[in-house]
């Protein structure tokens, strides 16, 4: 029961995302695993295994983390981020 509830809450949280990819560097030096679908939405090709050390297209190493861990930082066009806007209103 609790697992089902938590899964539902995670799906609701994930559904807020506009899929711009900004938090993954889409506006400057994106992660190598960041891709765009036919409609222009960004997605991570290894999403369920994304966390940890990764590399950008330009070869820079970085640590991929949950959005909660970077919500208080800045990135290019972060004003588009639904999560940042959500927490700014609290």
N, CA, C and O atoms as a CHARMM CRD file, in Angstrom:
* protein
*
  360
    1    1 UNK  N      0.82200  -1.20100   0.00000 PROA 1      0.00000
    2    1 UNK  CA     0.00000   0.00000   0.00000 PROA 1      0.00000
    3    1 UNK  C      0.86300   1.26100   0.00000 PROA 1      0.00000
    4    1 UNK  O      0.63300   2.17700  -0.79000 PROA 1      0.00000
    5    2 UNK  N      1.85100   1.30400   0.88500 PROA 2      0.00000
    6    2 UNK  CA     2.73600   2.45800   0.95200 PROA 2      0.00000
    7    2 UNK  C      3.54200   2.58300  -0.33400 PROA 2      0.00000
    8    2 UNK  O      3.72300   3.68800  -0.84700 PROA 2      0.00000
    9    3 UNK  N      4.02800   1.46000  -0.86100 PROA 3      0.00000
   10    3 UNK  CA     4.78100   1.49000  -2.12200 PROA 3      0.00000
   11    3 UNK  C      3.94500   2.08400  -3.24100 PROA 3      0.00000
   12    3 UNK  O      4.44100   2.89200  -4.02700 PROA 3      0.00000
   13    4 UNK  N      2.70100   1.69600  -3.31700 PROA 4      0.00000
   14    4 UNK  CA     1.79800   2.19400  -4.35200 PROA 4      0.00000
   15    4 UNK  C      1.58600   3.69700  -4.19600 PROA 4      0.00000
   16    4 UNK  O      1.59600   4.43400  -5.18200 PROA 4      0.00000
   17    5 UNK  N      1.39700   4.14100  -2.97900 PROA 5      0.00000
   18    5 UNK  CA     1.20500   5.56100  -2.70400 PROA 5      0.00000
   19    5 UNK  C      2.44300   6.35900  -3.10400 PROA 5      0.00000
   20    5 UNK  O      2.33500   7.39100  -3.76700 PROA 5      0.00000
   21    6 UNK  N      3.61300   5.88100  -2.70100 PROA 6      0.00000
   22    6 UNK  CA     4.85200   6.57900  -3.02000 PROA 6      0.00000
   23    6 UNK  C      5.11800   6.59300  -4.52000 PROA 6      0.00000
   24    6 UNK  O      5.58300   7.60100  -5.05300 PROA 6      0.00000
   25    7 UNK  N      4.83400   5.50600  -5.19700 PROA 7      0.00000
   26    7 UNK  CA     4.98600   5.44800  -6.64600 PROA 7      0.00000
   27    7 UNK  C      4.07700   6.47200  -7.32100 PROA 7      0.00000
   28    7 UNK  O      4.48800   7.15200  -8.26200 PROA 7      0.00000
   29    8 UNK  N      2.84500   6.57800  -6.83800 PROA 8      0.00000
   30    8 UNK  CA     1.88700   7.53200  -7.39200 PROA 8      0.00000
   31    8 UNK  C      2.37600   8.96700  -7.17200 PROA 8      0.00000
   32    8 UNK  O      2.28000   9.79700  -8.07700 PROA 8      0.00000
   33    9 UNK  N      2.89100   9.26000  -5.99200 PROA 9      0.00000
   34    9 UNK  CA     3.40600  10.59700  -5.69500 PROA 9      0.00000
   35    9 UNK  C      4.61100  10.92800  -6.58100 PROA 9      0.00000
   36    9 UNK  O      4.74000  12.05600  -7.05800 PROA 9      0.00000
   37   10 UNK  N      5.48100   9.95700  -6.79600 PROA 10     0.00000
   38   10 UNK  CA     6.63700  10.18100  -7.66200 PROA 10     0.00000
   39   10 UNK  C      6.18300  10.45900  -9.08900 PROA 10     0.00000
   40   10 UNK  O      6.72700  11.34700  -9.74500 PROA 10     0.00000
   41   11 UNK  N      5.20200   9.71800  -9.57800 PROA 11     0.00000
   42   11 UNK  CA     4.66900   9.94200 -10.92800 PROA 11     0.00000
   43   11 UNK  C      4.04700  11.33000 -11.05300 PROA 11     0.00000
   44   11 UNK  O      4.21400  11.99400 -12.07700 PROA 11     0.00000
   45   12 UNK  N      3.33400  11.77200 -10.02100 PROA 12     0.00000
   46   12 UNK  CA     2.75200  13.11300 -10.04000 PROA 12     0.00000
   47   12 UNK  C      3.85200  14.16900 -10.10000 PROA 12     0.00000
   48   12 UNK  O      3.75600  15.12700 -10.86600 PROA 12     0.00000
   49   13 UNK  N      4.88700  13.99500  -9.29900 PROA 13     0.00000
   50   13 UNK  CA     6.00600  14.92900  -9.26800 PROA 13     0.00000
   51   13 UNK  C      6.68800  14.97400 -10.63000 PROA 13     0.00000
   52   13 UNK  O      6.93900  16.05300 -11.16600 PROA 13     0.00000
   53   14 UNK  N      6.98500  13.80900 -11.18700 PROA 14     0.00000
   54   14 UNK  CA     7.66300  13.72200 -12.49000 PROA 14     0.00000
   55   14 UNK  C      6.81100  14.33500 -13.60800 PROA 14     0.00000
   56   14 UNK  O      7.35100  14.89500 -14.56200 PROA 14     0.00000
   57   15 UNK  N      5.50900  14.23200 -13.49400 PROA 15     0.00000
   58   15 UNK  CA     4.62400  14.73800 -14.55100 PROA 15     0.00000
   59   15 UNK  C      4.62300  16.26500 -14.64100 PROA 15     0.00000
   60   15 UNK  O      4.17000  16.82200 -15.64000 PROA 15     0.00000
   61   16 UNK  N      5.12200  16.94100 -13.61600 PROA 16     0.00000
   62   16 UNK  CA     5.19600  18.40400 -13.63700 PROA 16     0.00000
   63   16 UNK  C      6.24500  18.91000 -14.63000 PROA 16     0.00000
   64   16 UNK  O      6.10800  20.00200 -15.18000 PROA 16     0.00000
   65   17 UNK  N      7.27500  18.12300 -14.85100 PROA 17     0.00000
   66   17 UNK  CA     8.41700  18.54500 -15.66800 PROA 17     0.00000
   67   17 UNK  C      7.99200  18.85700 -17.10400 PROA 17     0.00000
   68   17 UNK  O      7.21200  18.12100 -17.70800 PROA 17     0.00000
   69   18 UNK  N      8.52300  19.96500 -17.63900 PROA 18     0.00000
   70   18 UNK  CA     8.23600  20.36900 -19.02400 PROA 18     0.00000
   71   18 UNK  C      9.15300  19.69600 -20.03000 PROA 18     0.00000
   72   18 UNK  O      8.97000  19.84600 -21.23800 PROA 18     0.00000
   73   19 UNK  N     10.13600  18.95700 -19.54100 PROA 19     0.00000
   74   19 UNK  CA    11.06900  18.20700 -20.38400 PROA 19     0.00000
   75   19 UNK  C     11.90300  19.11300 -21.29200 PROA 19     0.00000
   76   19 UNK  O     12.13900  18.79800 -22.45800 PROA 19     0.00000
   77   20 UNK  N     12.34300  20.24400 -20.73400 PROA 20     0.00000
   78   20 UNK  CA    13.19800  21.14600 -21.51800 PROA 20     0.00000
   79   20 UNK  C     14.65400  20.68900 -21.48900 PROA 20     0.00000
   80   20 UNK  O     15.43100  21.03200 -22.38100 PROA 20     0.00000
   81   21 UNK  N     15.02600  19.91800 -20.46900 PROA 21     0.00000
   82   21 UNK  CA    16.39100  19.42000 -20.35500 PROA 21     0.00000
   83   21 UNK  C     17.37200  20.41800 -19.79000 PROA 21     0.00000
   84   21 UNK  O     18.56900  20.14000 -19.72300 PROA 21     0.00000
   85   22 UNK  N     16.88700  21.57300 -19.38200 PROA 22     0.00000
   86   22 UNK  CA    17.78000  22.61100 -18.86600 PROA 22     0.00000
   87   22 UNK  C     18.62100  22.15100 -17.69300 PROA 22     0.00000
   88   22 UNK  O     19.80400  22.48400 -17.61500 PROA 22     0.00000
   89   23 UNK  N     18.04200  21.40100 -16.78900 PROA 23     0.00000
   90   23 UNK  CA    18.78400  20.92800 -15.61500 PROA 23     0.00000
   91   23 UNK  C     19.84400  19.90500 -16.00200 PROA 23     0.00000
   92   23 UNK  O     20.71500  19.57500 -15.19800 PROA 23     0.00000
   93   24 UNK  N     19.77100  19.40500 -17.23000 PROA 24     0.00000
   94   24 UNK  CA    20.75200  18.43900 -17.75200 PROA 24     0.00000
   95   24 UNK  C     21.65900  19.07800 -18.79600 PROA 24     0.00000
   96   24 UNK  O     22.37400  18.38300 -19.51700 PROA 24     0.00000
   97   25 UNK  N     21.62500  20.41700 -18.87300 PROA 25     0.00000
   98   25 UNK  CA    22.53700  21.14800 -19.72600 PROA 25     0.00000
   99   25 UNK  C     22.08900  21.36900 -21.16000 PROA 25     0.00000
  100   25 UNK  O     22.91100  21.73100 -22.00200 PROA 25     0.00000
  101   26 UNK  N     20.81500  21.16300 -21.46500 PROA 26     0.00000
  102   26 UNK  CA    20.36400  21.26700 -22.85900 PROA 26     0.00000
  103   26 UNK  C     20.59800  22.63700 -23.48700 PROA 26     0.00000
  104   26 UNK  O     20.64700  22.74900 -24.71200 PROA 26     0.00000
  105   27 UNK  N     20.74300  23.68900 -22.66500 PROA 27     0.00000
  106   27 UNK  CA    20.92900  25.03600 -23.19900 PROA 27     0.00000
  107   27 UNK  C     22.39300  25.44200 -23.31000 PROA 27     0.00000
  108   27 UNK  O     22.69400  26.54200 -23.77300 PROA 27     0.00000
  109   28 UNK  N     23.30600  24.56800 -22.89200 PROA 28     0.00000
  110   28 UNK  CA    24.72500  24.88200 -23.03400 PROA 28     0.00000
  111   28 UNK  C     25.54100  23.63400 -23.36800 PROA 28     0.00000
  112   28 UNK  O     25.80500  23.39500 -24.54700 PROA 28     0.00000
  113   29 UNK  N     25.94600  22.84100 -22.40600 PROA 29     0.00000
  114   29 UNK  CA    26.74700  21.63300 -22.64200 PROA 29     0.00000
  115   29 UNK  C     26.00300  20.44700 -22.04100 PROA 29     0.00000
  116   29 UNK  O     26.21100  20.12000 -20.87300 PROA 29     0.00000
  117   30 UNK  N     25.13900  19.79700 -22.82100 PROA 30     0.00000
  118   30 UNK  CA    24.28400  18.75100 -22.27500 PROA 30     0.00000
  119   30 UNK  C     25.01400  17.45600 -21.91700 PROA 30     0.00000
  120   30 UNK  O     26.09800  17.16200 -22.42100 PROA 30     0.00000
  121   31 UNK  N     24.39300  16.71900 -21.05100 PROA 31     0.00000
  122   31 UNK  CA    24.83900  15.36700 -20.73300 PROA 31     0.00000
  123   31 UNK  C     24.77700  14.52900 -22.01400 PROA 31     0.00000
  124   31 UNK  O     23.89200  14.72300 -22.84600 PROA 31     0.00000
  125   32 UNK  N     25.71200  13.61000 -22.16300 PROA 32     0.00000
  126   32 UNK  CA    25.73200  12.74400 -23.34600 PROA 32     0.00000
  127   32 UNK  C     24.48000  11.87900 -23.45500 PROA 32     0.00000
  128   32 UNK  O     24.14000  11.41200 -24.54200 PROA 32     0.00000
  129   33 UNK  N     23.80600  11.66800 -22.35000 PROA 33     0.00000
  130   33 UNK  CA    22.62800  10.80200 -22.34200 PROA 33     0.00000
  131   33 UNK  C     21.32100  11.55500 -22.56100 PROA 33     0.00000
  132   33 UNK  O     20.25500  10.94200 -22.61900 PROA 33     0.00000
  133   34 UNK  N     21.39500  12.88000 -22.68300 PROA 34     0.00000
  134   34 UNK  CA    20.19800  13.68400 -22.91400 PROA 34     0.00000
  135   34 UNK  C     19.84700  13.64200 -24.40600 PROA 34     0.00000
  136   34 UNK  O     20.67500  13.97200 -25.25400 PROA 34     0.00000
  137   35 UNK  N     18.63900  13.24300 -24.70800 PROA 35     0.00000
  138   35 UNK  CA    18.16700  13.11800 -26.09300 PROA 35     0.00000
  139   35 UNK  C     16.86900  13.88800 -26.25700 PROA 35     0.00000
  140   35 UNK  O     16.22100  14.24700 -25.27400 PROA 35     0.00000
  141   36 UNK  N     16.49100  14.13900 -27.50700 PROA 36     0.00000
  142   36 UNK  CA    15.19800  14.78500 -27.80000 PROA 36     0.00000
  143   36 UNK  C     14.34700  13.81800 -28.60800 PROA 36     0.00000
  144   36 UNK  O     14.83800  13.10500 -29.48200 PROA 36     0.00000
  145   37 UNK  N     13.04600  13.81500 -28.28700 PROA 37     0.00000
  146   37 UNK  CA    12.13700  12.98900 -29.07100 PROA 37     0.00000
  147   37 UNK  C     11.63800  13.77500 -30.28400 PROA 37     0.00000
  148   37 UNK  O     12.05900  14.91000 -30.50400 PROA 37     0.00000
  149   38 UNK  N     10.76500  13.18900 -31.05000 PROA 38     0.00000
  150   38 UNK  CA    10.25900  13.81000 -32.28800 PROA 38     0.00000
  151   38 UNK  C      9.53800  15.12400 -32.04600 PROA 38     0.00000
  152   38 UNK  O      9.48300  15.97900 -32.93000 PROA 38     0.00000
  153   39 UNK  N      8.98400  15.28700 -30.84800 PROA 39     0.00000
  154   39 UNK  CA     8.23200  16.50500 -30.53900 PROA 39     0.00000
  155   39 UNK  C      9.09900  17.59300 -29.91100 PROA 39     0.00000
  156   39 UNK  O      8.61200  18.68600 -29.62200 PROA 39     0.00000
  157   40 UNK  N     10.38600  17.29700 -29.69900 PROA 40     0.00000
  158   40 UNK  CA    11.29300  18.27300 -29.11700 PROA 40     0.00000
  159   40 UNK  C     11.45500  18.16500 -27.61500 PROA 40     0.00000
  160   40 UNK  O     12.22300  18.92400 -27.02300 PROA 40     0.00000
  161   41 UNK  N     10.74100  17.23100 -26.98000 PROA 41     0.00000
  162   41 UNK  CA    10.89600  17.03800 -25.54200 PROA 41     0.00000
  163   41 UNK  C     12.18700  16.28600 -25.25800 PROA 41     0.00000
  164   41 UNK  O     12.54700  15.35700 -25.98000 PROA 41     0.00000
  165   42 UNK  N     12.87400  16.69300 -24.20800 PROA 42     0.00000
  166   42 UNK  CA    14.11500  16.03300 -23.81100 PROA 42     0.00000
  167   42 UNK  C     13.81900  14.85000 -22.89900 PROA 42     0.00000
  168   42 UNK  O     12.83100  14.83300 -22.16500 PROA 42     0.00000
  169   43 UNK  N     14.70000  13.86900 -22.96800 PROA 43     0.00000
  170   43 UNK  CA    14.60600  12.72400 -22.08200 PROA 43     0.00000
  171   43 UNK  C     15.99500  12.15900 -21.86900 PROA 43     0.00000
  172   43 UNK  O     16.89100  12.37300 -22.68600 PROA 43     0.00000
  173   44 UNK  N     16.17400  11.45000 -20.79200 PROA 44     0.00000
  174   44 UNK  CA    17.43800  10.80800 -20.48200 PROA 44     0.00000
  175   44 UNK  C     17.33700   9.35700 -20.91900 PROA 44     0.00000
  176   44 UNK  O     16.43400   8.63300 -20.50000 PROA 44     0.00000
  177   45 UNK  N     18.26900   8.94000 -21.76100 PROA 45     0.00000
  178   45 UNK  CA    18.20800   7.58000 -22.27800 PROA 45     0.00000
  179   45 UNK  C     18.56200   6.52800 -21.22700 PROA 45     0.00000
  180   45 UNK  O     18.35000   5.33700 -21.45600 PROA 45     0.00000
  181   46 UNK  N     19.09800   6.95000 -20.08100 PROA 46     0.00000
  182   46 UNK  CA    19.42000   6.01500 -19.00100 PROA 46     0.00000
  183   46 UNK  C     18.75500   6.45500 -17.69500 PROA 46     0.00000
  184   46 UNK  O     19.31800   6.25400 -16.61900 PROA 46     0.00000
  185   47 UNK  N     17.58600   7.04000 -17.77700 PROA 47     0.00000
  186   47 UNK  CA    16.94900   7.71400 -16.63700 PROA 47     0.00000
  187   47 UNK  C     16.95300   6.89000 -15.35100 PROA 47     0.00000
  188   47 UNK  O     17.31300   7.41200 -14.29500 PROA 47     0.00000
  189   48 UNK  N     16.57100   5.64100 -15.41300 PROA 48     0.00000
  190   48 UNK  CA    16.47500   4.84500 -14.17700 PROA 48     0.00000
  191   48 UNK  C     17.85300   4.55300 -13.57500 PROA 48     0.00000
  192   48 UNK  O     17.94000   4.15200 -12.41400 PROA 48     0.00000
  193   49 UNK  N     18.91600   4.74400 -14.33500 PROA 49     0.00000
  194   49 UNK  CA    20.28700   4.51500 -13.85000 PROA 49     0.00000
  195   49 UNK  C     21.14800   5.76700 -13.98000 PROA 49     0.00000
  196   49 UNK  O     22.37200   5.65900 -14.04600 PROA 49     0.00000
  197   50 UNK  N     20.54200   6.94700 -14.02000 PROA 50     0.00000
  198   50 UNK  CA    21.23900   8.18800 -14.34700 PROA 50     0.00000
  199   50 UNK  C     22.15300   8.71300 -13.25900 PROA 50     0.00000
  200   50 UNK  O     23.15900   9.35300 -13.56400 PROA 50     0.00000
  201   51 UNK  N     21.83400   8.46100 -12.00400 PROA 51     0.00000
  202   51 UNK  CA    22.56400   9.07600 -10.90300 PROA 51     0.00000
  203   51 UNK  C     24.00200   8.58100 -10.83600 PROA 51     0.00000
  204   51 UNK  O     24.28100   7.39700 -11.02000 PROA 51     0.00000
  205   52 UNK  N     24.90900   9.51800 -10.56600 PROA 52     0.00000
  206   52 UNK  CA    26.32900   9.18600 -10.46900 PROA 52     0.00000
  207   52 UNK  C     27.15000  10.03800 -11.41400 PROA 52     0.00000
  208   52 UNK  O     26.65300  11.01800 -11.97000 PROA 52     0.00000
  209   53 UNK  N     28.39100   9.67000 -11.59400 PROA 53     0.00000
  210   53 UNK  CA    29.30200  10.44400 -12.44300 PROA 53     0.00000
  211   53 UNK  C     28.94100  10.21100 -13.91300 PROA 53     0.00000
  212   53 UNK  O     28.82300   9.07300 -14.36900 PROA 53     0.00000
  213   54 UNK  N     28.77300  11.30500 -14.63000 PROA 54     0.00000
  214   54 UNK  CA    28.42300  11.28000 -16.05700 PROA 54     0.00000
  215   54 UNK  C     29.33000  12.25900 -16.79100 PROA 54     0.00000
  216   54 UNK  O     30.19900  12.88800 -16.18700 PROA 54     0.00000
  217   55 UNK  N     29.12100  12.38200 -18.09700 PROA 55     0.00000
  218   55 UNK  CA    29.95700  13.24300 -18.91700 PROA 55     0.00000
  219   55 UNK  C     29.09100  14.05900 -19.87000 PROA 55     0.00000
  220   55 UNK  O     28.08200  13.57600 -20.38300 PROA 55     0.00000
  221   56 UNK  N     29.50200  15.30100 -20.09600 PROA 56     0.00000
  222   56 UNK  CA    28.78800  16.16500 -21.03700 PROA 56     0.00000
  223   56 UNK  C     29.28600  15.88300 -22.45600 PROA 56     0.00000
  224   56 UNK  O     30.26700  15.16500 -22.65300 PROA 56     0.00000
  225   57 UNK  N     28.60400  16.45300 -23.42300 PROA 57     0.00000
  226   57 UNK  CA    29.00700  16.31400 -24.82200 PROA 57     0.00000
  227   57 UNK  C     30.43300  16.82200 -25.02400 PROA 57     0.00000
  228   57 UNK  O     31.19100  16.25400 -25.81000 PROA 57     0.00000
  229   58 UNK  N     30.79700  17.89400 -24.31600 PROA 58     0.00000
  230   58 UNK  CA    32.14300  18.46900 -24.43000 PROA 58     0.00000
  231   58 UNK  C     33.19200  17.70200 -23.62900 PROA 58     0.00000
  232   58 UNK  O     34.38000  18.01800 -23.69400 PROA 58     0.00000
  233   59 UNK  N     32.75600  16.70100 -22.87700 PROA 59     0.00000
  234   59 UNK  CA    33.69600  15.87100 -22.13100 PROA 59     0.00000
  235   59 UNK  C     33.89200  16.22600 -20.67700 PROA 59     0.00000
  236   59 UNK  O     34.74300  15.64000 -20.00900 PROA 59     0.00000
  237   60 UNK  N     33.11300  17.18700 -20.16300 PROA 60     0.00000
  238   60 UNK  CA    33.23000  17.56300 -18.74900 PROA 60     0.00000
  239   60 UNK  C     32.52700  16.52600 -17.88000 PROA 60     0.00000
  240   60 UNK  O     31.39700  16.13100 -18.16700 PROA 60     0.00000
  241   61 UNK  N     33.19200  16.09000 -16.82600 PROA 61     0.00000
  242   61 UNK  CA    32.60900  15.13700 -15.87700 PROA 61     0.00000
  243   61 UNK  C     31.76700  15.90400 -14.86100 PROA 61     0.00000
  244   61 UNK  O     32.13000  17.00500 -14.44800 PROA 61     0.00000
  245   62 UNK  N     30.65900  15.32500 -14.46900 PROA 62     0.00000
  246   62 UNK  CA    29.79100  15.91400 -13.44600 PROA 62     0.00000
  247   62 UNK  C     29.05600  14.79100 -12.72800 PROA 62     0.00000
  248   62 UNK  O     29.03600  13.65100 -13.19100 PROA 62     0.00000
  249   63 UNK  N     28.46100  15.12100 -11.60900 PROA 63     0.00000
  250   63 UNK  CA    27.69000  14.13600 -10.85600 PROA 63     0.00000
  251   63 UNK  C     26.21200  14.39400 -11.08400 PROA 63     0.00000
  252   63 UNK  O     25.70300  15.44500 -10.69500 PROA 63     0.00000
  253   64 UNK  N     25.51700  13.45900 -11.70300 PROA 64     0.00000
  254   64 UNK  CA    24.07300  13.56800 -11.89700 PROA 64     0.00000
  255   64 UNK  C     23.38800  13.26500 -10.56500 PROA 64     0.00000
  256   64 UNK  O     23.66700  12.25300  -9.92200 PROA 64     0.00000
  257   65 UNK  N     22.49300  14.15700 -10.16800 PROA 65     0.00000
  258   65 UNK  CA    21.79200  14.03000  -8.89600 PROA 65     0.00000
  259   65 UNK  C     20.29800  14.26900  -9.10600 PROA 65     0.00000
  260   65 UNK  O     19.88100  14.73100 -10.16800 PROA 65     0.00000
  261   66 UNK  N     19.51100  13.96100  -8.10800 PROA 66     0.00000
  262   66 UNK  CA    18.07800  14.26200  -8.15700 PROA 66     0.00000
  263   66 UNK  C     17.87700  15.77100  -8.20100 PROA 66     0.00000
  264   66 UNK  O     18.67200  16.52600  -7.64100 PROA 66     0.00000
  265   67 UNK  N     16.81700  16.20200  -8.86400 PROA 67     0.00000
  266   67 UNK  CA    16.50500  17.62600  -8.98800 PROA 67     0.00000
  267   67 UNK  C     16.41900  18.30000  -7.61600 PROA 67     0.00000
  268   67 UNK  O     16.75000  19.47900  -7.48600 PROA 67     0.00000
  269   68 UNK  N     15.98600  17.57400  -6.60900 PROA 68     0.00000
  270   68 UNK  CA    15.88400  18.14100  -5.25600 PROA 68     0.00000
  271   68 UNK  C     17.23400  18.66100  -4.76000 PROA 68     0.00000
  272   68 UNK  O     17.28600  19.61100  -3.97900 PROA 68     0.00000
  273   69 UNK  N     18.31600  18.04300  -5.21100 PROA 69     0.00000
  274   69 UNK  CA    19.64100  18.42300  -4.74100 PROA 69     0.00000
  275   69 UNK  C     20.18800  19.67000  -5.43600 PROA 69     0.00000
  276   69 UNK  O     21.11800  20.29600  -4.92700 PROA 69     0.00000
  277   70 UNK  N     19.62800  20.03900  -6.58500 PROA 70     0.00000
  278   70 UNK  CA    20.13000  21.21700  -7.30700 PROA 70     0.00000
  279   70 UNK  C     19.09400  22.32100  -7.45400 PROA 70     0.00000
  280   70 UNK  O     19.35200  23.33200  -8.10900 PROA 70     0.00000
  281   71 UNK  N     17.94200  22.14000  -6.86000 PROA 71     0.00000
  282   71 UNK  CA    16.83700  23.08600  -7.02500 PROA 71     0.00000
  283   71 UNK  C     17.23000  24.49900  -6.57600 PROA 71     0.00000
  284   71 UNK  O     16.69200  25.47800  -7.09300 PROA 71     0.00000
  285   72 UNK  N     18.14900  24.61600  -5.63300 PROA 72     0.00000
  286   72 UNK  CA    18.56200  25.92900  -5.13400 PROA 72     0.00000
  287   72 UNK  C     19.79700  26.47600  -5.84400 PROA 72     0.00000
  288   72 UNK  O     20.35300  27.48900  -5.42300 PROA 72     0.00000
  289   73 UNK  N     20.22600  25.82100  -6.90900 PROA 73     0.00000
  290   73 UNK  CA    21.35300  26.31000  -7.69500 PROA 73     0.00000
  291   73 UNK  C     20.80900  26.97700  -8.95400 PROA 73     0.00000
  292   73 UNK  O     19.59600  27.10500  -9.11900 PROA 73     0.00000
  293   74 UNK  N     21.69600  27.39600  -9.82900 PROA 74     0.00000
  294   74 UNK  CA    21.27300  28.04900 -11.07200 PROA 74     0.00000
  295   74 UNK  C     21.86100  27.33300 -12.27300 PROA 74     0.00000
  296   74 UNK  O     22.93700  26.74000 -12.19500 PROA 74     0.00000
  297   75 UNK  N     21.15100  27.39600 -13.37100 PROA 75     0.00000
  298   75 UNK  CA    21.63500  26.90700 -14.65700 PROA 75     0.00000
  299   75 UNK  C     20.98900  27.75900 -15.73600 PROA 75     0.00000
  300   75 UNK  O     20.02200  28.47500 -15.47500 PROA 75     0.00000
  301   76 UNK  N     21.52200  27.68000 -16.93900 PROA 76     0.00000
  302   76 UNK  CA    21.02100  28.51500 -18.03500 PROA 76     0.00000
  303   76 UNK  C     19.53400  28.24600 -18.27000 PROA 76     0.00000
  304   76 UNK  O     19.11400  27.09600 -18.40200 PROA 76     0.00000
  305   77 UNK  N     18.75500  29.30700 -18.32000 PROA 77     0.00000
  306   77 UNK  CA    17.29400  29.26400 -18.52600 PROA 77     0.00000
  307   77 UNK  C     16.55200  28.52700 -17.40900 PROA 77     0.00000
  308   77 UNK  O     15.50200  27.93000 -17.64800 PROA 77     0.00000
  309   78 UNK  N     17.09300  28.57000 -16.20000 PROA 78     0.00000
  310   78 UNK  CA    16.42900  27.85600 -15.10500 PROA 78     0.00000
  311   78 UNK  C     15.05600  28.42800 -14.75800 PROA 78     0.00000
  312   78 UNK  O     14.27900  27.79200 -14.04500 PROA 78     0.00000
  313   79 UNK  N     14.76000  29.60300 -15.25100 PROA 79     0.00000
  314   79 UNK  CA    13.43400  30.19800 -15.03700 PROA 79     0.00000
  315   79 UNK  C     12.33700  29.35600 -15.70800 PROA 79     0.00000
  316   79 UNK  O     11.16200  29.49900 -15.37300 PROA 79     0.00000
  317   80 UNK  N     12.70700  28.49200 -16.63800 PROA 80     0.00000
  318   80 UNK  CA    11.73000  27.61000 -17.29000 PROA 80     0.00000
  319   80 UNK  C     11.34200  26.40700 -16.41900 PROA 80     0.00000
  320   80 UNK  O     10.33900  25.74400 -16.68000 PROA 80     0.00000
  321   81 UNK  N     12.12800  26.14000 -15.40800 PROA 81     0.00000
  322   81 UNK  CA    11.94100  24.93000 -14.59100 PROA 81     0.00000
  323   81 UNK  C     10.68900  25.02300 -13.70800 PROA 81     0.00000
  324   81 UNK  O     10.57100  25.91000 -12.86300 PROA 81     0.00000
  325   82 UNK  N      9.78200  24.10600 -13.92200 PROA 82     0.00000
  326   82 UNK  CA     8.54800  24.04900 -13.13200 PROA 82     0.00000
  327   82 UNK  C      8.86000  23.83400 -11.65500 PROA 82     0.00000
  328   82 UNK  O      8.21800  24.43000 -10.79000 PROA 82     0.00000
  329   83 UNK  N      9.83400  22.99200 -11.36900 PROA 83     0.00000
  330   83 UNK  CA    10.17500  22.70200  -9.98200 PROA 83     0.00000
  331   83 UNK  C     10.71600  23.94200  -9.27200 PROA 83     0.00000
  332   83 UNK  O     10.34100  24.21100  -8.13100 PROA 83     0.00000
  333   84 UNK  N     11.59300  24.69900  -9.93500 PROA 84     0.00000
  334   84 UNK  CA    12.11300  25.92800  -9.33000 PROA 84     0.00000
  335   84 UNK  C     10.99000  26.92800  -9.10400 PROA 84     0.00000
  336   84 UNK  O     10.93600  27.58000  -8.06100 PROA 84     0.00000
  337   85 UNK  N     10.09400  27.05100 -10.07700 PROA 85     0.00000
  338   85 UNK  CA     8.95900  27.96300  -9.93400 PROA 85     0.00000
  339   85 UNK  C      8.02200  27.51500  -8.82500 PROA 85     0.00000
  340   85 UNK  O      7.49100  28.34600  -8.08800 PROA 85     0.00000
  341   86 UNK  N      7.81700  26.23100  -8.70000 PROA 86     0.00000
  342   86 UNK  CA     6.95500  25.67700  -7.66400 PROA 86     0.00000
  343   86 UNK  C      7.48200  26.04700  -6.27300 PROA 86     0.00000
  344   86 UNK  O      6.73500  26.51700  -5.41500 PROA 86     0.00000
  345   87 UNK  N      8.77600  25.82500  -6.07300 PROA 87     0.00000
  346   87 UNK  CA     9.35300  26.10000  -4.75300 PROA 87     0.00000
  347   87 UNK  C      9.52200  27.57800  -4.48100 PROA 87     0.00000
  348   87 UNK  O      9.54100  27.98800  -3.32100 PROA 87     0.00000
  349   88 UNK  N      9.64400  28.38800  -5.51300 PROA 88     0.00000
  350   88 UNK  CA     9.76200  29.83200  -5.32300 PROA 88     0.00000
  351   88 UNK  C      8.46600  30.41700  -4.75800 PROA 88     0.00000
  352   88 UNK  O      8.48600  31.45300  -4.09300 PROA 88     0.00000
  353   89 UNK  N      7.35100  29.75600  -5.02200 PROA 89     0.00000
  354   89 UNK  CA     6.05300  30.23800  -4.56100 PROA 89     0.00000
  355   89 UNK  C      5.75000  29.83100  -3.13200 PROA 89     0.00000
  356   89 UNK  O      4.81600  30.35200  -2.52300 PROA 89     0.00000
  357   90 UNK  N      6.53300  28.89900  -2.58600 PROA 90     0.00000
  358   90 UNK  CA     6.27200  28.43500  -1.21800 PROA 90     0.00000
  359   90 UNK  C      6.77000  29.39300  -0.17200 PROA 90     0.00000
  360   90 UNK  O      6.62100  29.13500   1.02300 PROA 90     0.00000
